[in-house]
Each structure stands twice: as structure tokens, then as C-alpha cells.
Amino acid sequence: MWVVVFFNTGIVLYLVNASFKKLNLDEDDLIGGGKYPDFTGAWYTEVGATIFITTFIAATSSSIANVGSMAVKIALRYRDRGFTKDKKRTKKLL
């Protein structure tokens, strides 16, 4: 999974936005037809920001999902106890 995310985030964004003028590619080509011949300030502003946002979301989404799952489990347990903090009280049959 890591290899796929790395390829989609880093390599594909680089190839799509890179300009390979020495290879005589058209500007309409998907790969190598971008507007950045090198890593310039504009490249970092546009492509670098996209890579950062994608990486940040990938890094934090699993943690947010885990916290949400824990919150649902706690809420269901609290409801089972009749909205009390008594750990011995439950509606489950043993």
C-alpha cells in the first residue's frame, strides 16, 4: 500500500507537472507536458502544496478514524449501562 501511495502522490504529480522540452513532447501530453522545467518557487507553491496536503491527510486520517471508532464504542457502552458510570450495570445477558 505504501508503494502505491508513494507512486500516486510523488511520482505521478511530478511527471504530470514536469516539462520535458528536450524530449520534444507536446504541451497537451499528459506526462511531461507540464509547465515546470525545474523545481522553482512556483512549483513548490502549486505541486509541493498538493503533495503536502495529500501526505498530511494520509498521515492523519487513520488516527482520526481510530479515535472515532473508540468514541462510538464508548458511547455504545455508556448507553448499555443506562447512561451511568456504574461498571457493574449492564443490559447484556451472560
CNS distance restraints for C-alpha pairs under 8 A (distance, minus, plus):
assign (resid   1 and name CA) (resid   5 and name CA) 6.29 0.50 0.50
assign (resid   2 and name CA) (resid   6 and name CA) 6.02 0.50 0.50
assign (resid   3 and name CA) (resid   7 and name CA) 6.06 0.50 0.50
assign (resid   4 and name CA) (resid   8 and name CA) 6.09 0.50 0.50
assign (resid   5 and name CA) (resid   9 and name CA) 5.83 0.50 0.50
assign (resid   6 and name CA) (resid  10 and name CA) 5.61 0.50 0.50
assign (resid   6 and name CA) (resid  11 and name CA) 7.13 0.50 0.50
assign (resid   7 and name CA) (resid  11 and name CA) 4.93 0.50 0.50
assign (resid   7 and name CA) (resid  12 and name CA) 6.23 0.50 0.50
assign (resid   8 and name CA) (resid  12 and name CA) 5.29 0.50 0.50
assign (resid   8 and name CA) (resid  13 and name CA) 7.15 0.50 0.50
assign (resid   9 and name CA) (resid  13 and name CA) 6.21 0.50 0.50
assign (resid   9 and name CA) (resid  51 and name CA) 6.19 0.50 0.50
assign (resid   9 and name CA) (resid  54 and name CA) 7.06 0.50 0.50
assign (resid   9 and name CA) (resid  55 and name CA) 7.63 0.50 0.50
assign (resid  10 and name CA) (resid  14 and name CA) 6.15 0.50 0.50
assign (resid  10 and name CA) (resid  51 and name CA) 6.83 0.50 0.50
assign (resid  11 and name CA) (resid  15 and name CA) 6.16 0.50 0.50
assign (resid  12 and name CA) (resid  16 and name CA) 6.04 0.50 0.50
assign (resid  13 and name CA) (resid  17 and name CA) 6.15 0.50 0.50
assign (resid  13 and name CA) (resid  47 and name CA) 7.10 0.50 0.50
assign (resid  13 and name CA) (resid  51 and name CA) 7.86 0.50 0.50
assign (resid  14 and name CA) (resid  18 and name CA) 5.82 0.50 0.50
assign (resid  14 and name CA) (resid  47 and name CA) 7.76 0.50 0.50
assign (resid  15 and name CA) (resid  31 and name CA) 5.37 0.50 0.50
assign (resid  15 and name CA) (resid  32 and name CA) 5.78 0.50 0.50
assign (resid  15 and name CA) (resid  34 and name CA) 7.96 0.50 0.50
assign (resid  16 and name CA) (resid  30 and name CA) 5.92 0.50 0.50
assign (resid  16 and name CA) (resid  31 and name CA) 4.71 0.50 0.50
assign (resid  16 and name CA) (resid  32 and name CA) 5.88 0.50 0.50
assign (resid  16 and name CA) (resid  33 and name CA) 6.80 0.50 0.50
assign (resid  16 and name CA) (resid  34 and name CA) 5.89 0.50 0.50
assign (resid  17 and name CA) (resid  31 and name CA) 7.59 0.50 0.50
assign (resid  17 and name CA) (resid  32 and name CA) 6.80 0.50 0.50
assign (resid  17 and name CA) (resid  33 and name CA) 6.95 0.50 0.50
assign (resid  17 and name CA) (resid  34 and name CA) 4.09 0.50 0.50
assign (resid  17 and name CA) (resid  35 and name CA) 6.21 0.50 0.50
assign (resid  17 and name CA) (resid  36 and name CA) 6.19 0.50 0.50
assign (resid  17 and name CA) (resid  47 and name CA) 7.55 0.50 0.50
assign (resid  18 and name CA) (resid  31 and name CA) 7.50 0.50 0.50
assign (resid  18 and name CA) (resid  32 and name CA) 5.11 0.50 0.50
assign (resid  18 and name CA) (resid  33 and name CA) 6.52 0.50 0.50
assign (resid  18 and name CA) (resid  34 and name CA) 4.74 0.50 0.50
assign (resid  18 and name CA) (resid  35 and name CA) 6.38 0.50 0.50
assign (resid  18 and name CA) (resid  36 and name CA) 5.14 0.50 0.50
assign (resid  18 and name CA) (resid  37 and name CA) 5.82 0.50 0.50
assign (resid  18 and name CA) (resid  38 and name CA) 7.35 0.50 0.50
assign (resid  19 and name CA) (resid  32 and name CA) 4.85 0.50 0.50
assign (resid  19 and name CA) (resid  33 and name CA) 5.22 0.50 0.50
assign (resid  19 and name CA) (resid  34 and name CA) 4.70 0.50 0.50
assign (resid  19 and name CA) (resid  35 and name CA) 5.52 0.50 0.50
assign (resid  19 and name CA) (resid  36 and name CA) 5.31 0.50 0.50
assign (resid  19 and name CA) (resid  37 and name CA) 4.61 0.50 0.50
assign (resid  19 and name CA) (resid  38 and name CA) 7.83 0.50 0.50
assign (resid  20 and name CA) (resid  24 and name CA) 7.23 0.50 0.50
assign (resid  20 and name CA) (resid  25 and name CA) 6.73 0.50 0.50
assign (resid  20 and name CA) (resid  32 and name CA) 5.06 0.50 0.50
assign (resid  20 and name CA) (resid  33 and name CA) 6.79 0.50 0.50
assign (resid  20 and name CA) (resid  34 and name CA) 7.98 0.50 0.50
assign (resid  20 and name CA) (resid  37 and name CA) 6.66 0.50 0.50
assign (resid  21 and name CA) (resid  25 and name CA) 6.28 0.50 0.50
assign (resid  21 and name CA) (resid  32 and name CA) 7.94 0.50 0.50
assign (resid  21 and name CA) (resid  37 and name CA) 7.72 0.50 0.50
assign (resid  25 and name CA) (resid  29 and name CA) 6.73 0.50 0.50
assign (resid  25 and name CA) (resid  32 and name CA) 6.81 0.50 0.50
assign (resid  25 and name CA) (resid  33 and name CA) 6.50 0.50 0.50
assign (resid  26 and name CA) (resid  33 and name CA) 6.05 0.50 0.50
assign (resid  27 and name CA) (resid  32 and name CA) 7.74 0.50 0.50
assign (resid  27 and name CA) (resid  33 and name CA) 4.24 0.50 0.50
assign (resid  27 and name CA) (resid  34 and name CA) 6.66 0.50 0.50
assign (resid  28 and name CA) (resid  33 and name CA) 5.95 0.50 0.50
assign (resid  29 and name CA) (resid  33 and name CA) 4.99 0.50 0.50
assign (resid  30 and name CA) (resid  34 and name CA) 7.85 0.50 0.50
assign (resid  36 and name CA) (resid  40 and name CA) 7.41 0.50 0.50
assign (resid  36 and name CA) (resid  43 and name CA) 6.40 0.50 0.50
assign (resid  38 and name CA) (resid  43 and name CA) 7.80 0.50 0.50
assign (resid  39 and name CA) (resid  43 and name CA) 5.72 0.50 0.50
assign (resid  39 and name CA) (resid  44 and name CA) 6.99 0.50 0.50
assign (resid  40 and name CA) (resid  44 and name CA) 6.47 0.50 0.50
assign (resid  41 and name CA) (resid  45 and name CA) 6.19 0.50 0.50
assign (resid  42 and name CA) (resid  46 and name CA) 6.22 0.50 0.50
assign (resid  43 and name CA) (resid  47 and name CA) 5.44 0.50 0.50
assign (resid  43 and name CA) (resid  48 and name CA) 6.52 0.50 0.50
assign (resid  44 and name CA) (resid  48 and name CA) 4.26 0.50 0.50
assign (resid  44 and name CA) (resid  49 and name CA) 6.50 0.50 0.50
assign (resid  45 and name CA) (resid  49 and name CA) 5.74 0.50 0.50
assign (resid  46 and name CA) (resid  50 and name CA) 6.43 0.50 0.50
assign (resid  47 and name CA) (resid  51 and name CA) 6.25 0.50 0.50
assign (resid  48 and name CA) (resid  52 and name CA) 6.11 0.50 0.50
assign (resid  49 and name CA) (resid  53 and name CA) 6.13 0.50 0.50
assign (resid  50 and name CA) (resid  54 and name CA) 6.16 0.50 0.50
assign (resid  51 and name CA) (resid  55 and name CA) 6.05 0.50 0.50
assign (resid  52 and name CA) (resid  56 and name CA) 5.99 0.50 0.50
assign (resid  53 and name CA) (resid  57 and name CA) 6.15 0.50 0.50
assign (resid  54 and name CA) (resid  58 and name CA) 6.18 0.50 0.50
assign (resid  55 and name CA) (resid  59 and name CA) 6.07 0.50 0.50
assign (resid  56 and name CA) (resid  60 and name CA) 6.19 0.50 0.50
assign (resid  57 and name CA) (resid  61 and name CA) 5.66 0.50 0.50
assign (resid  58 and name CA) (resid  62 and name CA) 7.35 0.50 0.50
assign (resid  59 and name CA) (resid  63 and name CA) 7.78 0.50 0.50
assign (resid  60 and name CA) (resid  64 and name CA) 6.24 0.50 0.50
assign (resid  61 and name CA) (resid  65 and name CA) 6.13 0.50 0.50
assign (resid  62 and name CA) (resid  66 and name CA) 6.21 0.50 0.50
assign (resid  63 and name CA) (resid  67 and name CA) 6.24 0.50 0.50
assign (resid  64 and name CA) (resid  68 and name CA) 6.13 0.50 0.50
assign (resid  65 and name CA) (resid  69 and name CA) 6.13 0.50 0.50
assign (resid  66 and name CA) (resid  70 and name CA) 6.22 0.50 0.50
assign (resid  67 and name CA) (resid  71 and name CA) 6.17 0.50 0.50
assign (resid  68 and name CA) (resid  72 and name CA) 6.30 0.50 0.50
assign (resid  69 and name CA) (resid  73 and name CA) 6.34 0.50 0.50
assign (resid  70 and name CA) (resid  74 and name CA) 6.18 0.50 0.50
assign (resid  71 and name CA) (resid  75 and name CA) 6.12 0.50 0.50
assign (resid  72 and name CA) (resid  76 and name CA) 6.16 0.50 0.50
assign (resid  73 and name CA) (resid  77 and name CA) 6.13 0.50 0.50
assign (resid  74 and name CA) (resid  78 and name CA) 6.05 0.50 0.50
assign (resid  75 and name CA) (resid  79 and name CA) 6.16 0.50 0.50
assign (resid  76 and name CA) (resid  80 and name CA) 6.15 0.50 0.50
assign (resid  77 and name CA) (resid  81 and name CA) 6.35 0.50 0.50
assign (resid  78 and name CA) (resid  82 and name CA) 6.64 0.50 0.50
assign (resid  78 and name CA) (resid  83 and name CA) 5.17 0.50 0.50
assign (resid  78 and name CA) (resid  84 and name CA) 6.74 0.50 0.50
assign (resid  78 and name CA) (resid  85 and name CA) 7.40 0.50 0.50
assign (resid  79 and name CA) (resid  83 and name CA) 5.19 0.50 0.50
assign (resid  80 and name CA) (resid  90 and name CA) 5.79 0.50 0.50
assign (resid  80 and name CA) (resid  91 and name CA) 5.91 0.50 0.50
assign (resid  80 and name CA) (resid  92 and name CA) 7.82 0.50 0.50
assign (resid  81 and name CA) (resid  85 and name CA) 7.29 0.50 0.50
assign (resid  81 and name CA) (resid  86 and name CA) 7.00 0.50 0.50
assign (resid  81 and name CA) (resid  87 and name CA) 7.40 0.50 0.50
assign (resid  81 and name CA) (resid  89 and name CA) 5.42 0.50 0.50
assign (resid  81 and name CA) (resid  90 and name CA) 4.83 0.50 0.50
assign (resid  81 and name CA) (resid  91 and name CA) 6.80 0.50 0.50
assign (resid  82 and name CA) (resid  89 and name CA) 7.85 0.50 0.50
assign (resid  82 and name CA) (resid  90 and name CA) 7.56 0.50 0.50
